[in-house]
Every structure is written in C-alpha cells, then in structure tokens.
C-alpha cells in the first residue's frame, strides 16, 4: 500500500521532462541574439509555450 | 500540437500534462518576480489569454505550412510590429521544427524532440533540405 502511495506518477514526470526540454530549447541564445526576440517574460513566453504546445 | 496530433489518449494526456506544468511554472515565475497573491491571478489570466491568442494565430499557418502567414503572426506577437526583420527566419524554424517532430514517433518526441537546434540568421537554402531531420542529427 505504501509502495502505491509513493509511486511516482509516470504522467507527471513526462510533463516535467518535456517541459524541461522545451525550456532548454527556448533558452537557445540564438532566439535572442540572432533572431532578435526580446528577453522579456511575454516575448520569451512565445518560445517556451510555443515550443511546448504550439509546434 | 505534435502531442495532440498523436490523437490517442496518451497523446492528449501528455499534451495536457505538459500544459499544466507550463502553467504552474509560469505561476512560479511570476511569484519570483515579486507578484503577490492577489495580483498573480489577474496576471495569469492575462498571460493565459495571450497564450491562447497566439496558439490560435499560429495553429492555422503551422498546419497549412504557410510560412508567410506564420511570419506575420510572429511579427505581431513576438516583435510587436507588422513586419519584422527576423519573423521569416523564426517562422521557418517553427515549420522545420514541426516537420522534424512529425517525422518522429511518439516515444522519440518524448525523449529527444527533433525541433532542431540550429537557428538560421540569414537566408540559408540548405536549411530547408534538412527540414525533416533524422533523430540522429537532431538535438533536443
């Protein structure tokens, strides 16, 4: 029973892992240096959710 | 989109889970910037509306592979201008990422999404030939 309680939920981990991958991609400096995306929360958040959800 | 396009329960659930993680990360980020309990909800709602607006603006051109329409939407949302110098390059990156992800099977997307690492700065015809990248050359 305890084992069941403390079992990590695979769904949750997949979300965290994918999010970490998306953030790593969105932090590629080239977005901000070469492609001129402004380093603001609402400009950055184009690359993070879009990397994760849009494409 | 790639996860939802899988059109399976697992794909839908994964897309939802990723979205939930993103929303909670955004909440944390706002709090780290010093936004208090009372206004965090309001700010989240604003960012949420902005996100849905963008998803709607990008989805059509992404599905149709319409680089020009996507560049226009990106110019408005990312660069705050109707025409922006880098919007075309960003649009081509997004379309290449979508092609790359579409060529991967679901488990490969989860492990090493092939959205491409190299971002072009100028017109590079050779970039397009590598649009559908192999998993081997793609880096997460």
N, CA and C atoms of all chains as a GROMACS GRO file, in nm:
protein
  585
    1UNK      N    1   0.082  -0.120   0.000
    1UNK     CA    2   0.000   0.000   0.000
    1UNK      C    3   0.086   0.127   0.000
    2UNK      N    4   0.191   0.125   0.085
    2UNK     CA    5   0.279   0.242   0.088
    2UNK      C    6   0.352   0.260  -0.044
    3UNK      N    7   0.387   0.145  -0.100
    3UNK     CA    8   0.456   0.149  -0.228
    3UNK      C    9   0.369   0.222  -0.331
    4UNK      N   10   0.239   0.190  -0.322
    4UNK     CA   11   0.145   0.250  -0.415
    4UNK      C   12   0.136   0.402  -0.392
    5UNK      N   13   0.135   0.437  -0.263
    5UNK     CA   14   0.124   0.579  -0.227
    5UNK      C   15   0.241   0.661  -0.277
    6UNK      N   16   0.359   0.604  -0.269
    6UNK     CA   17   0.478   0.681  -0.302
    6UNK      C   18   0.526   0.660  -0.444
    7UNK      N   19   0.449   0.583  -0.518
    7UNK     CA   20   0.486   0.558  -0.656
    7UNK      C   21   0.484   0.691  -0.732
    8UNK      N   22   0.588   0.716  -0.811
    8UNK     CA   23   0.585   0.839  -0.890
    8UNK      C   24   0.487   0.820  -1.006
    9UNK      N   25   0.411   0.923  -1.030
    9UNK     CA   26   0.315   0.912  -1.140
    9UNK      C   27   0.388   0.934  -1.271
   10UNK      N   28   0.385   0.836  -1.359
   10UNK     CA   29   0.460   0.850  -1.483
   10UNK      C   30   0.413   0.970  -1.565
   11UNK      N   31   0.283   1.000  -1.561
   11UNK     CA   32   0.229   1.112  -1.637
   11UNK      C   33   0.293   1.243  -1.595
   12UNK      N   34   0.304   1.262  -1.462
   12UNK     CA   35   0.362   1.384  -1.409
   12UNK      C   36   0.507   1.400  -1.448
   13UNK      N   37   0.580   1.291  -1.446
   13UNK     CA   38   0.722   1.301  -1.481
   13UNK      C   39   0.741   1.334  -1.629
   14UNK      N   40   0.657   1.276  -1.713
   14UNK     CA   41   0.667   1.306  -1.856
   14UNK      C   42   0.646   1.455  -1.879
   15UNK      N   43   0.548   1.513  -1.807
   15UNK     CA   44   0.523   1.656  -1.820
   15UNK      C   45   0.644   1.738  -1.780
   16UNK      N   46   0.704   1.703  -1.666
   16UNK     CA   47   0.822   1.776  -1.618
   16UNK      C   48   0.938   1.762  -1.715
   17UNK      N   49   0.959   1.640  -1.763
   17UNK     CA   50   1.072   1.616  -1.854
   17UNK      C   51   1.054   1.693  -1.984
   18UNK      N   52   0.933   1.686  -2.039
   18UNK     CA   53   0.908   1.757  -2.165
   18UNK      C   54   0.920   1.907  -2.146
   19UNK      N   55   0.871   1.954  -2.033
   19UNK     CA   56   0.879   2.097  -2.007
   19UNK      C   57   1.025   2.141  -1.998
   20UNK      N   58   1.107   2.059  -1.930
   20UNK     CA   59   1.249   2.091  -1.918
   20UNK      C   60   1.315   2.095  -2.057
   21UNK      N   61   1.278   2.001  -2.143
   21UNK     CA   62   1.332   2.001  -2.279
   21UNK      C   63   1.288   2.126  -2.356
   22UNK      N   64   1.160   2.163  -2.338
   22UNK     CA   65   1.108   2.280  -2.409
   22UNK      C   66   1.176   2.407  -2.361
   23UNK      N   67   1.197   2.417  -2.230
   23UNK     CA   68   1.263   2.536  -2.175
   23UNK      C   69   1.407   2.543  -2.225
   24UNK      N   70   1.474   2.427  -2.226
   24UNK     CA   71   1.612   2.426  -2.274
   24UNK      C   72   1.617   2.474  -2.419
   25UNK      N   73   1.522   2.430  -2.498
   25UNK     CA   74   1.517   2.473  -2.638
   25UNK      C   75   1.488   2.623  -2.648
   26UNK      N   76   1.392   2.668  -2.566
   26UNK     CA   77   1.352   2.809  -2.572
   26UNK      C   78   1.464   2.900  -2.521
   27UNK      N   79   1.557   2.843  -2.443
   27UNK     CA   80   1.668   2.925  -2.393
   27UNK      C   81   1.787   2.927  -2.487
   28UNK      N   82   1.770   2.866  -2.602
   28UNK     CA   83   1.876   2.874  -2.702
   28UNK      C   84   1.905   3.023  -2.727
   29UNK      N   85   2.029   3.064  -2.698
   29UNK     CA   86   2.059   3.208  -2.708
   29UNK      C   87   2.032   3.266  -2.846
   30UNK      N   88   2.035   3.182  -2.948
   30UNK     CA   89   2.017   3.233  -3.084
   30UNK      C   90   1.881   3.301  -3.103
   31UNK      N   91   1.778   3.259  -3.028
   31UNK     CA   92   1.649   3.326  -3.038
   31UNK      C   93   1.664   3.475  -3.005
   32UNK      N   94   1.749   3.502  -2.907
   32UNK     CA   95   1.759   3.638  -2.854
   32UNK      C   96   1.872   3.718  -2.919
   33UNK      N   97   1.978   3.647  -2.962
   33UNK     CA   98   2.089   3.718  -3.024
   33UNK      C   99   2.067   3.733  -3.174
   34UNK      N  100   2.042   3.622  -3.241
   34UNK     CA  101   2.034   3.628  -3.388
   34UNK      C  102   1.894   3.662  -3.437
   35UNK      N  103   1.791   3.611  -3.365
   35UNK     CA  104   1.655   3.632  -3.415
   35UNK      C  105   1.584   3.748  -3.346
   36UNK      N  106   1.656   3.817  -3.259
   36UNK     CA  107   1.604   3.943  -3.206
   36UNK      C  108   1.481   3.934  -3.118
   37UNK      N  109   1.455   3.815  -3.057
   37UNK     CA  110   1.343   3.806  -2.964
   37UNK      C  111   1.385   3.878  -2.836
   38UNK      N  112   1.298   3.965  -2.786
   38UNK     CA  113   1.334   4.040  -2.666
   38UNK      C  114   1.329   3.950  -2.544
   39UNK      N  115   1.421   3.974  -2.452
   39UNK     CA  116   1.429   3.891  -2.333
   39UNK      C  117   1.335   3.945  -2.225
   40UNK      N  118   1.205   3.940  -2.256
   40UNK     CA  119   1.102   3.981  -2.160
   40UNK      C  120   1.013   3.860  -2.137
   41UNK      N  121   0.939   3.861  -2.025
   41UNK     CA  122   0.859   3.742  -1.994
   41UNK      C  123   0.757   3.715  -2.104
   42UNK      N  124   0.695   3.820  -2.160
   42UNK     CA  125   0.592   3.793  -2.259
   42UNK      C  126   0.650   3.765  -2.397
   43UNK      N  127   0.772   3.807  -2.423
   43UNK     CA  128   0.835   3.772  -2.550
   43UNK      C  129   0.894   3.633  -2.541
   44UNK      N  130   0.963   3.607  -2.428
   44UNK     CA  131   1.020   3.474  -2.405
   44UNK      C  132   0.911   3.370  -2.407
   45UNK      N  133   0.796   3.406  -2.348
   45UNK     CA  134   0.692   3.305  -2.335
   45UNK      C  135   0.634   3.269  -2.471
   46UNK      N  136   0.678   3.338  -2.577
   46UNK     CA  137   0.643   3.289  -2.709
   46UNK      C  138   0.719   3.162  -2.740
   47UNK      N  139   0.846   3.163  -2.702
   47UNK     CA  140   0.924   3.046  -2.739
   47UNK      C  141   0.897   2.928  -2.646
   48UNK      N  142   0.873   2.953  -2.517
   48UNK     CA  143   0.852   2.838  -2.428
   48UNK      C  144   0.720   2.765  -2.454
   49UNK      N  145   0.605   2.832  -2.441
   49UNK     CA  146   0.483   2.754  -2.464
   49UNK      C  147   0.471   2.712  -2.609
   50UNK      N  148   0.523   2.793  -2.698
   50UNK     CA  149   0.509   2.756  -2.837
   50UNK      C  150   0.593   2.636  -2.866
   51UNK      N  151   0.712   2.634  -2.806
   51UNK     CA  152   0.794   2.515  -2.824
   51UNK      C  153   0.722   2.396  -2.762
   52UNK      N  154   0.658   2.419  -2.646
   52UNK     CA  155   0.594   2.304  -2.581
   52UNK      C  156   0.457   2.272  -2.639
   53UNK      N  157   0.376   2.375  -2.666
   53UNK     CA  158   0.237   2.345  -2.703
   53UNK      C  159   0.206   2.368  -2.850
   54UNK      N  160   0.264   2.474  -2.907
   54UNK     CA  161   0.219   2.511  -3.042
   54UNK      C  162   0.277   2.423  -3.150
   55UNK      N  163   0.408   2.395  -3.143
   55UNK     CA  164   0.460   2.312  -3.250
   55UNK      C  165   0.524   2.188  -3.203
   56UNK      N  166   0.110   2.077  -3.027
   56UNK     CA  167   0.035   2.031  -3.143
   56UNK      C  168   0.076   1.889  -3.181
   57UNK      N  169   0.206   1.865  -3.176
   57UNK     CA  170   0.255   1.732  -3.212
   57UNK      C  171   0.195   1.626  -3.120
   58UNK      N  172   0.185   1.659  -2.990
   58UNK     CA  173   0.132   1.562  -2.894
   58UNK      C  174  -0.017   1.540  -2.918
   59UNK      N  175  -0.089   1.649  -2.941
   59UNK     CA  176  -0.234   1.636  -2.964
   59UNK      C  177  -0.259   1.563  -3.096
   60UNK      N  178  -0.172   1.589  -3.194
   60UNK     CA  179  -0.190   1.525  -3.324
   60UNK      C  180  -0.175   1.374  -3.317
   61UNK      N  181  -0.113   1.329  -3.209
   61UNK     CA  182  -0.099   1.184  -3.192
   61UNK      C  183  -0.237   1.119  -3.192
   62UNK      N  184  -0.336   1.196  -3.145
   62UNK     CA  185  -0.476   1.152  -3.146
   62UNK      C  186  -0.498   1.021  -3.072
   63UNK      N  187  -0.429   1.007  -2.960
   63UNK     CA  188  -0.453   0.893  -2.873
   63UNK      C  189  -0.474   0.949  -2.733
   64UNK      N  190  -0.528   0.867  -2.644
   64UNK     CA  191  -0.549   0.912  -2.507
   64UNK      C  192  -0.414   0.954  -2.448
   65UNK      N  193  -0.311   0.875  -2.474
   65UNK     CA  194  -0.179   0.905  -2.420
   65UNK      C  195  -0.127   1.039  -2.473
   66UNK      N  196  -0.148   1.062  -2.601
   66UNK     CA  197  -0.105   1.188  -2.661
   66UNK      C  198  -0.177   1.306  -2.598
   67UNK      N  199  -0.310   1.294  -2.584
   67UNK     CA  200  -0.389   1.403  -2.526
   67UNK      C  201  -0.348   1.429  -2.382
   68UNK      N  202  -0.331   1.320  -2.308
   68UNK     CA  203  -0.294   1.334  -2.166
   68UNK      C  204  -0.157   1.398  -2.151
   69UNK      N  205  -0.065   1.356  -2.237
   69UNK     CA  206   0.070   1.413  -2.230
   69UNK      C  207   0.066   1.562  -2.263
   70UNK      N  208  -0.012   1.598  -2.364
   70UNK     CA  209  -0.024   1.739  -2.400
   70UNK      C  210  -0.080   1.820  -2.284
   71UNK      N  211  -0.183   1.764  -2.218
   71UNK     CA  212  -0.246   1.832  -2.105
   71UNK      C  213  -0.148   1.845  -1.989
   72UNK      N  214  -0.074   1.736  -1.962
   72UNK     CA  215   0.023   1.737  -1.852
   72UNK      C  216   0.130   1.842  -1.876
   73UNK      N  217   0.180   1.847  -1.999
   73UNK     CA  218   0.283   1.946  -2.033
   73UNK      C  219   0.228   2.087  -2.015
   74UNK      N  220   0.104   2.106  -2.059
   74UNK     CA  221   0.041   2.237  -2.045
   74UNK      C  222   0.029   2.275  -1.897
   75UNK      N  223  -0.014   2.179  -1.815
   75UNK     CA  224  -0.029   2.206  -1.672
   75UNK      C  225   0.105   2.243  -1.608
   76UNK      N  226   0.210   2.171  -1.646
   76UNK     CA  227   0.343   2.201  -1.592
   76UNK      C  228   0.383   2.342  -1.633
   77UNK      N  229   0.356   2.376  -1.759
   77UNK     CA  230   0.389   2.510  -1.807
   77UNK      C  231   0.316   2.618  -1.726
   78UNK      N  232   0.186   2.597  -1.704
   78UNK     CA  233   0.107   2.696  -1.631
   78UNK      C  234   0.160   2.713  -1.489
   79UNK      N  235   0.194   2.602  -1.424
   79UNK     CA  236   0.242   2.615  -1.287
   79UNK      C  237   0.381   2.678  -1.284
   80UNK      N  238   0.462   2.652  -1.388
   80UNK     CA  239   0.593   2.717  -1.395
   80UNK      C  240   0.578   2.867  -1.413
   81UNK      N  241   0.479   2.906  -1.491
   81UNK     CA  242   0.453   3.048  -1.514
   81UNK      C  243   0.412   3.116  -1.384
   82UNK      N  244   0.327   3.047  -1.308
   82UNK     CA  245   0.283   3.096  -1.178
   82UNK      C  246   0.404   3.118  -1.086
   83UNK      N  247   0.493   3.018  -1.084
   83UNK     CA  248   0.615   3.030  -1.003
   83UNK      C  249   0.700   3.148  -1.050
   84UNK      N  250   0.713   3.163  -1.183
   84UNK     CA  251   0.797   3.269  -1.239
   84UNK      C  252   0.743   3.407  -1.198
   85UNK      N  253   0.611   3.422  -1.203
   85UNK     CA  254   0.552   3.550  -1.163
   85UNK      C  255   0.579   3.578  -1.016
   86UNK      N  256   0.564   3.476  -0.935
   86UNK     CA  257   0.588   3.494  -0.791
   86UNK      C  258   0.733   3.529  -0.765
   87UNK      N  259   0.822   3.468  -0.843
   87UNK     CA  260   0.964   3.500  -0.828
   87UNK      C  261   0.992   3.645  -0.866
   88UNK      N  262   0.913   3.695  -0.959
   88UNK     CA  263   0.930   3.836  -0.996
   88UNK      C  264   0.868   3.928  -0.893
   89UNK      N  265   0.809   3.870  -0.790
   89UNK     CA  266   0.757   3.951  -0.681
   89UNK      C  267   0.609   3.985  -0.693
   90UNK      N  268   0.539   3.917  -0.782
   90UNK     CA  269   0.395   3.941  -0.794
   90UNK      C  270   0.324   3.873  -0.677
   91UNK      N  271   0.239   3.947  -0.609
   91UNK     CA  272   0.175   3.894  -0.489
   91UNK      C  273   0.055   3.806  -0.516
   92UNK      N  274   0.006   3.743  -0.411
   92UNK     CA  275  -0.109   3.652  -0.420
   92UNK      C  276  -0.228   3.713  -0.491
   93UNK      N  277  -0.252   3.838  -0.461
   93UNK     CA  278  -0.375   3.900  -0.511
   93UNK      C  279  -0.368   3.926  -0.661
   94UNK      N  280  -0.254   3.978  -0.706
   94UNK     CA  281  -0.249   4.011  -0.848
   94UNK      C  282  -0.201   3.897  -0.937
   95UNK      N  283  -0.152   3.788  -0.875
   95UNK     CA  284  -0.098   3.680  -0.960
   95UNK      C  285  -0.208   3.618  -1.048
   96UNK      N  286  -0.328   3.610  -0.992
   96UNK     CA  287  -0.439   3.553  -1.071
   96UNK      C  288  -0.471   3.638  -1.193
   97UNK      N  289  -0.471   3.768  -1.170
   97UNK     CA  290  -0.501   3.861  -1.279
   97UNK      C  291  -0.394   3.852  -1.388
   98UNK      N  292  -0.269   3.848  -1.344
   98UNK     CA  293  -0.158   3.840  -1.441
   98UNK      C  294  -0.162   3.708  -1.516
   99UNK      N  295  -0.194   3.600  -1.443
   99UNK     CA  296  -0.201   3.469  -1.508
   99UNK      C  297  -0.311   3.469  -1.613
  100UNK      N  298  -0.423   3.534  -1.580
  100UNK     CA  299  -0.533   3.536  -1.676
  100UNK      C  300  -0.491   3.611  -1.802
  101UNK      N  301  -0.418   3.720  -1.783
  101UNK     CA  302  -0.369   3.798  -1.898
  101UNK      C  303  -0.274   3.715  -1.984
  102UNK      N  304  -0.180   3.648  -1.917
  102UNK     CA  305  -0.083   3.568  -1.991
  102UNK      C  306  -0.152   3.450  -2.060
  103UNK      N  307  -0.253   3.395  -1.991
  103UNK     CA  308  -0.330   3.285  -2.048
  103UNK      C  309  -0.404   3.327  -2.175
  104UNK      N  310  -0.464   3.446  -2.168
  104UNK     CA  311  -0.534   3.498  -2.286
  104UNK      C  312  -0.435   3.520  -2.400
  105UNK      N  313  -0.318   3.573  -2.365
  105UNK     CA  314  -0.215   3.597  -2.467
  105UNK      C  315  -0.172   3.466  -2.530
  106UNK      N  316  -0.157   3.363  -2.444
  106UNK     CA  317  -0.115   3.233  -2.494
  106UNK      C  318  -0.218   3.174  -2.590
  107UNK      N  319  -0.346   3.179  -2.549
  107UNK     CA  320  -0.449   3.122  -2.635
  107UNK      C  321  -0.459   3.199  -2.766
  108UNK      N  322  -0.442   3.331  -2.757
  108UNK     CA  323  -0.443   3.413  -2.877
  108UNK      C  324  -0.334   3.370  -2.974
  109UNK      N  325  -0.217   3.345  -2.918
  109UNK     CA  326  -0.103   3.305  -3.001
  109UNK      C  327  -0.123   3.167  -3.058
  110UNK      N  328  -0.170   3.076  -2.973
  110UNK     CA  329  -0.192   2.940  -3.022
  110UNK      C  330  -0.290   2.942  -3.139
  111UNK      N  331  -0.395   3.025  -3.126
  111UNK     CA  332  -0.493   3.034  -3.234
  111UNK      C  333  -0.430   3.096  -3.359
  112UNK      N  334  -0.349   3.199  -3.338
  112UNK     CA  335  -0.288   3.267  -3.452
  112UNK      C  336  -0.187   3.179  -3.526
  113UNK      N  337  -0.118   3.093  -3.451
  113UNK     CA  338  -0.012   3.013  -3.512
  113UNK      C  339  -0.062   2.880  -3.568
  114UNK      N  340  -0.168   2.827  -3.509
  114UNK     CA  341  -0.206   2.689  -3.544
  114UNK      C  342  -0.240   2.673  -3.692
  115UNK      N  343  -0.322   2.765  -3.745
  115UNK     CA  344  -0.361   2.755  -3.886
  115UNK      C  345  -0.241   2.754  -3.980
  116UNK      N  346  -0.159   2.862  -3.974
  116UNK     CA  347  -0.041   2.865  -4.061
  116UNK      C  348   0.053   2.746  -4.040
  117UNK      N  349   0.065   2.700  -3.916
  117UNK     CA  350   0.152   2.584  -3.892
  117UNK      C  351   0.098   2.461  -3.962
  118UNK      N  352  -0.034   2.440  -3.949
  118UNK     CA  353  -0.094   2.322  -4.012
  118UNK      C  354  -0.087   2.329  -4.164
  119UNK      N  355  -0.104   2.452  -4.216
  119UNK     CA  356  -0.102   2.467  -4.362
  119UNK      C  357   0.039   2.481  -4.417
  120UNK      N  358   0.138   2.491  -4.329
  120UNK     CA  359   0.274   2.512  -4.374
  120UNK      C  360   0.290   2.648  -4.441
  121UNK      N  361   0.212   2.745  -4.397
  121UNK     CA  362   0.212   2.878  -4.459
  121UNK      C  363   0.314   2.968  -4.388
  122UNK      N  364   0.435   2.970  -4.441
  122UNK     CA  365   0.544   3.044  -4.376
  122UNK      C  366   0.515   3.194  -4.371
  123UNK      N  367   0.449   3.245  -4.475
  123UNK     CA  368   0.426   3.389  -4.480
  123UNK      C  369   0.326   3.433  -4.373
  124UNK      N  370   0.214   3.359  -4.362
  124UNK     CA  371   0.112   3.392  -4.262
  124UNK      C  372   0.169   3.374  -4.121
  125UNK      N  373   0.250   3.270  -4.103
  125UNK     CA  374   0.310   3.246  -3.972
  125UNK      C  375   0.405   3.360  -3.936
  126UNK      N  376   0.483   3.402  -4.036
  126UNK     CA  377   0.577   3.513  -4.013
  126UNK      C  378   0.501   3.639  -3.972
  127UNK      N  379   0.385   3.662  -4.034
  127UNK     CA  380   0.306   3.781  -3.998
  127UNK      C  381   0.257   3.773  -3.853
  128UNK      N  382   0.207   3.654  -3.816
  128UNK     CA  383   0.157   3.635  -3.680
  128UNK      C  384   0.270   3.649  -3.578
  129UNK      N  385   0.386   3.594  -3.612
  129UNK     CA  386   0.501   3.603  -3.522
  129UNK      C  387   0.549   3.748  -3.512
  130UNK      N  388   0.545   3.819  -3.624
  130UNK     CA  389   0.589   3.959  -3.623
  130UNK      C  390   0.504   4.040  -3.525
  131UNK      N  391   0.373   4.018  -3.530
  131UNK     CA  392   0.283   4.092  -3.440
  131UNK      C  393   0.305   4.053  -3.294
  132UNK      N  394   0.318   3.923  -3.269
  132UNK     CA  395   0.321   3.877  -3.130
  132UNK      C  396   0.458   3.881  -3.066
  133UNK      N  397   0.560   3.846  -3.142
  133UNK     CA  398   0.693   3.839  -3.082
  133UNK      C  399   0.764   3.972  -3.093
  134UNK      N  400   0.752   4.036  -3.209
  134UNK     CA  401   0.830   4.156  -3.233
  134UNK      C  402   0.748   4.285  -3.221
  135UNK      N  403   0.616   4.268  -3.207
  135UNK     CA  404   0.531   4.386  -3.190
  135UNK      C  405   0.532   4.479  -3.309
  136UNK      N  406   0.541   4.424  -3.428
  136UNK     CA  407   0.538   4.505  -3.549
  136UNK      C  408   0.476   4.424  -3.661
  137UNK      N  409   0.420   4.491  -3.760
  137UNK     CA  410   0.357   4.417  -3.869
  137UNK      C  411   0.460   4.348  -3.957
  138UNK      N  412   0.574   4.411  -3.971
  138UNK     CA  413   0.681   4.348  -4.047
  138UNK      C  414   0.806   4.350  -3.960
  139UNK      N  415   0.868   4.237  -3.944
  139UNK     CA  416   0.988   4.233  -3.861
  139UNK      C  417   1.096   4.155  -3.933
  140UNK      N  418   1.216   4.204  -3.919
  140UNK     CA  419   1.331   4.151  -3.990
  140UNK      C  420   1.347   3.999  -3.974
  141UNK      N  421   1.329   3.953  -3.851
  141UNK     CA  422   1.361   3.812  -3.825
  141UNK      C  423   1.240   3.720  -3.825
  142UNK      N  424   1.121   3.776  -3.850
  142UNK     CA  425   1.000   3.695  -3.838
  142UNK      C  426   1.000   3.579  -3.936
  143UNK      N  427   1.052   3.602  -4.057
  143UNK     CA  428   1.056   3.496  -4.158
  143UNK      C  429   1.144   3.379  -4.113
  144UNK      N  430   1.259   3.412  -4.055
  144UNK     CA  431   1.350   3.308  -4.008
  144UNK      C  432   1.288   3.230  -3.894
  145UNK      N  433   1.220   3.301  -3.804
  145UNK     CA  434   1.155   3.234  -3.691
  145UNK      C  435   1.043   3.142  -3.740
  146UNK      N  436   0.970   3.190  -3.841
  146UNK     CA  437   0.862   3.108  -3.899
  146UNK      C  438   0.918   2.982  -3.964
  147UNK      N  439   1.028   2.997  -4.034
  147UNK     CA  440   1.088   2.879  -4.098
  147UNK      C  441   1.141   2.782  -3.994
  148UNK      N  442   1.195   2.837  -3.886
  148UNK     CA  443   1.239   2.750  -3.776
  148UNK      C  444   1.121   2.669  -3.722
  149UNK      N  445   1.008   2.739  -3.698
  149UNK     CA  446   0.891   2.672  -3.640
  149UNK      C  447   0.838   2.563  -3.734
  150UNK      N  448   0.834   2.593  -3.862
  150UNK     CA  449   0.783   2.494  -3.957
  150UNK      C  450   0.878   2.375  -3.967
  151UNK      N  451   1.008   2.403  -3.963
  151UNK     CA  452   1.106   2.293  -3.967
  151UNK      C  453   1.093   2.207  -3.841
  152UNK      N  454   1.069   2.274  -3.727
  152UNK     CA  455   1.052   2.201  -3.601
  152UNK      C  456   0.931   2.109  -3.611
  153UNK      N  457   0.824   2.163  -3.669
  153UNK     CA  458   0.702   2.084  -3.681
  153UNK      C  459   0.724   1.963  -3.773
  154UNK      N  460   0.796   1.986  -3.881
  154UNK     CA  461   0.828   1.875  -3.971
  154UNK      C  462   0.913   1.771  -3.898
  155UNK      N  463   1.012   1.821  -3.825
  155UNK     CA  464   1.102   1.731  -3.751
  155UNK      C  465   1.026   1.646  -3.650
  156UNK      N  466   0.937   1.711  -3.575
  156UNK     CA  467   0.860   1.640  -3.473
  156UNK      C  468   0.763   1.541  -3.537
  157UNK      N  469   0.706   1.582  -3.652
  157UNK     CA  470   0.610   1.497  -3.720
  157UNK      C  471   0.673   1.369  -3.774
  158UNK      N  472   0.803   1.377  -3.803
  158UNK     CA  473   0.872   1.260  -3.859
  158UNK      C  474   0.913   1.161  -3.749
  159UNK      N  475   0.904   1.204  -3.624
  159UNK     CA  476   0.944   1.116  -3.514
  159UNK      C  477   0.825   1.038  -3.461
  160UNK      N  478   0.852   0.920  -3.407
  160UNK     CA  479   0.740   0.852  -3.341
  160UNK      C  480   0.724   0.911  -3.201
  161UNK      N  481   0.612   0.878  -3.140
  161UNK     CA  482   0.572   0.944  -3.015
  161UNK      C  483   0.679   0.934  -2.906
  162UNK      N  484   0.734   0.814  -2.887
  162UNK     CA  485   0.833   0.798  -2.780
  162UNK      C  486   0.961   0.878  -2.807
  163UNK      N  487   0.996   0.889  -2.933
  163UNK     CA  488   1.114   0.968  -2.969
  163UNK      C  489   1.089   1.115  -2.940
  164UNK      N  490   0.966   1.161  -2.965
  164UNK     CA  491   0.931   1.301  -2.934
  164UNK      C  492   0.949   1.327  -2.785
  165UNK      N  493   0.905   1.231  -2.703
  165UNK     CA  494   0.916   1.248  -2.558
  165UNK      C  495   1.061   1.249  -2.513
  166UNK      N  496   1.144   1.166  -2.577
  166UNK     CA  497   1.282   1.150  -2.532
  166UNK      C  498   1.374   1.259  -2.587
  167UNK      N  499   1.364   1.283  -2.718
  167UNK     CA  500   1.453   1.380  -2.784
  167UNK      C  501   1.378   1.452  -2.894
  168UNK      N  502   1.297   1.548  -2.858
  168UNK     CA  503   1.218   1.616  -2.961
  168UNK      C  504   1.309   1.682  -3.066
  169UNK      N  505   1.277   1.653  -3.193
  169UNK     CA  506   1.363   1.699  -3.303
  169UNK      C  507   1.318   1.834  -3.356
  170UNK      N  508   1.314   1.935  -3.269
  170UNK     CA  509   1.272   2.066  -3.321
  170UNK      C  510   1.388   2.142  -3.379
  171UNK      N  511   1.505   2.082  -3.376
  171UNK     CA  512   1.619   2.145  -3.443
  171UNK      C  513   1.691   2.238  -3.350
  172UNK      N  514   1.820   2.238  -3.359
  172UNK     CA  515   1.899   2.319  -3.268
  172UNK      C  516   1.950   2.444  -3.337
  173UNK      N  517   1.979   2.427  -3.464
  173UNK     CA  518   2.040   2.540  -3.535
  173UNK      C  519   1.934   2.640  -3.575
  174UNK      N  520   1.955   2.762  -3.542
  174UNK     CA  521   1.862   2.866  -3.583
  174UNK      C  522   1.932   2.952  -3.686
  175UNK      N  523   1.866   2.972  -3.798
  175UNK     CA  524   1.932   3.047  -3.905
  175UNK      C  525   1.928   3.196  -3.875
  176UNK      N  526   2.027   3.267  -3.925
  176UNK     CA  527   2.027   3.412  -3.909
  176UNK      C  528   1.996   3.479  -4.042
  177UNK      N  529   2.035   3.418  -4.149
  177UNK     CA  530   2.009   3.474  -4.282
  177UNK      C  531   1.946   3.365  -4.367
  178UNK      N  532   1.914   3.401  -4.488
  178UNK     CA  533   1.860   3.302  -4.581
  178UNK      C  534   1.964   3.192  -4.598
  179UNK      N  535   1.920   3.074  -4.574
  179UNK     CA  536   2.012   2.962  -4.595
  179UNK      C  537   1.936   2.851  -4.664
  180UNK      N  538   1.946   2.846  -4.796
  180UNK     CA  539   1.869   2.746  -4.870
  180UNK      C  540   1.893   2.605  -4.820
  181UNK      N  541   2.014   2.576  -4.775
  181UNK     CA  542   2.045   2.439  -4.734
  181UNK      C  543   1.964   2.399  -4.610
  182UNK      N  544   1.923   2.499  -4.531
  182UNK     CA  545   1.848   2.470  -4.410
  182UNK      C  546   1.722   2.390  -4.443
  183UNK      N  547   1.656   2.428  -4.553
  183UNK     CA  548   1.529   2.364  -4.587
  183UNK      C  549   1.545   2.218  -4.623
  184UNK      N  550   1.659   2.188  -4.684
  184UNK     CA  551   1.681   2.048  -4.722
  184UNK      C  552   1.691   1.960  -4.597
  185UNK      N  553   1.724   2.026  -4.486
  185UNK     CA  554   1.736   1.948  -4.362
  185UNK      C  555   1.612   1.959  -4.277
  186UNK      N  556   1.504   2.009  -4.339
  186UNK     CA  557   1.381   2.029  -4.265
  186UNK      C  558   1.337   1.906  -4.188
  187UNK      N  559   1.331   1.791  -4.256
  187UNK     CA  560   1.295   1.667  -4.187
  187UNK      C  561   1.425   1.603  -4.142
  188UNK      N  562   1.454   1.628  -4.017
  188UNK     CA  563   1.581   1.578  -3.966
  188UNK      C  564   1.571   1.436  -3.917
  189UNK      N  565   1.680   1.367  -3.926
  189UNK     CA  566   1.681   1.234  -3.868
  189UNK      C  567   1.699   1.250  -3.717
  190UNK      N  568   1.655   1.151  -3.643
  190UNK     CA  569   1.667   1.161  -3.497
  190UNK      C  570   1.813   1.167  -3.457
  191UNK      N  571   1.898   1.111  -3.541
  191UNK     CA  572   2.038   1.104  -3.507
  191UNK      C  573   2.099   1.245  -3.503
  192UNK      N  574   2.066   1.325  -3.605
  192UNK     CA  575   2.129   1.456  -3.613
  192UNK      C  576   2.056   1.560  -3.528
  193UNK      N  577   1.933   1.526  -3.487
  193UNK     CA  578   1.857   1.625  -3.412
  193UNK      C  579   1.900   1.626  -3.267
  194UNK      N  580   1.905   1.747  -3.214
  194UNK     CA  581   1.943   1.760  -3.073
  194UNK      C  582   1.830   1.828  -2.999
  195UNK      N  583   1.808   1.783  -2.879
  195UNK     CA  584   1.696   1.841  -2.803
  195UNK      C  585   1.734   1.977  -2.750
   0.00000   0.00000   0.00000
